Amino acid sequence: MAASVDSLDTGRPLAPRKGPAPWVAMYHSVGDCSDDPYRITVTPERLERQLAWLRRRGLRGVSMTELLAARARGEGRKLVGLTFDDGYADFVTDALPLLHRWDCGATLFVLPGRLGGDNAWDPLGPRKPLLTADGIRRAAAEGVEIGSHGLTHVDLTKADDRTLKAEVAESRAQLEELTGTPAGGFCYPYGTIDARAVEAVREAGYTYACAIDPGPLTGPHALPRVYVGQDDTAWRLHLKHWLHRLRRRPVEGL
């Protein structure tokens, strides 16, 4: 059997495999977007068109755990991670039926410190209700992966040590008690990260974490994602998909 140049000529073990970053779509709310200053909302009609676009291209939306497990096996090139941040109540009423219709999975990142509350961290725009504990359990029962978005949606790069631990470690413990299943995924609020926040997430025992554009911190605990919004028609999705593969750093082990 032929061996690699590295192993034959130098005797050094092979470096961990690096592949292109998996394509992960970042959603938030699904509903009325007429008053949406932060551009976090897509209408159900737009989401359905976007899911249809994926399926026409032979792609399928899945949870992050399914995507990463497939990639670890050297498979999953036709899988796209679908993530929904904040845990809005409209996920269950408006997004989940469409995901089922198009045979897609997803990961929902929620805030166990704001169950049944609203998006108080957004000073502008309408108040959007968040899922209650029962709503999160319903999503989990219907096959949605539940991950942590922290306890209360704070910028972890500005948090003191005590707050950082609560937002990262305590949120995981509360989610696991709420759902009765392990919470392996984390999502950084606002997408802001630094080495300290990434290390806190790793030490808390999460398997992976999602950011937005983590740059040199890119890795299993700082995965890049692609924002998807109301204006993303088929041609814009195609362009974003292409640019993601072109620009994103490889991720070790994926």
Disulfide bonds with the S-S distance in Angstrom:
none
